[in-house]
Amino acid sequence: MSCPHNNYREMEESIHTDFKEDMSYADYLCLDQVLQAQQPLSTQHDEMLFITIHQSSELWLKLAGHELSEAVSNIKNADFGHAFKVISRVKQIFIQLTQSWNILSTLTPVDYLKFRDALGHSSGFQSYSYRKLEFLLGNKNAKLLKVHQSNEAVYQDLNQVLHQPSLYDEVIKVLAKQGLQIDETVLARDFSQPYQKNNSVLKAWIEVYKNDEEYFQLYELAEKLVDIEDAFQQWRFKHMYTVQRIIGNKMGTGGSSGVSFLKKALDISFFPELFELRTHL
Ligand code: HEM
């Protein structure tokens, strides 16, 4: 019987304890591999936080890519219900990722400098899960594949996503299928190129928003996309701001100008017309 007085919980007889044959929690999750993957290169206490925050972010980024790939195929198959579900999940993943900057902010510039040299030229800029996500959302840039040349499997995967229609490209096809007039140049564009704002797409979205009841599903989809961009931009901003707090205007380990390079990413919109239409309502 549980006893509230002795601050102690009895082990229950029915609890499984023999995992010589049975699959355990650690077996299922490959925890030996995961928990041995934190290998600091310096003797500095704070390097563990730095590694942990990167590794956990990488897991979330990988999951976000998994979910967004699903959203792209859902939209392709006109399965809006499932698309909404996974897009909402991606938004929450980004909120979670943005929150993690607050933990990293406990790393002071002095703490970081003690082990920064150990990183060499490695940088989050080389994160392929992040790049895949940017490509899936439509921020295409073939030059960014270069840093992945030494990893054939990753290179091929990213190259494939670079050339395929992004989430927004698929959404624009839906606009056309629902009878809204979209320029052929947009529908048959080279998907490996960055998406350029287009007037026919803007007009179509204005039509959707002005007739929200008639186009309710598209209207809901558009607002979900805005949610994702909002959450993504908050991550970008918090990254840039945390970096500024930790390294000021120093160059990045990846070789860029650092904060000023990160600031330029804030000007990139995945769904430019969805923001512009607001001015025209
Ligand atoms: C002390 C902590 C950090 C610093 C000082 C830092 C600094 C930078 C800098 C300066 C860049 C630009 C590229 C370069 O020259 O290196 C960059 C890019 C990047 N970092 Fe970080 N970062 C930090 C933590 C993180 C964490 C925890 C993540 C999580 C995965 C991350 C992910 C990225 C990504 C994805 C990029 C590419 C962004 C883009 O292409 O716009 N960074 N970082």
Residues whose N, C-alpha, C, O or C-beta is under 5 A from the ligand:
A	BS01	HEM	I53 H54 S57 E58 S123 G124 F125 S127 Y130 V243 I246 I247 G252 T253 G254 G255 S256 G258 V259 A265
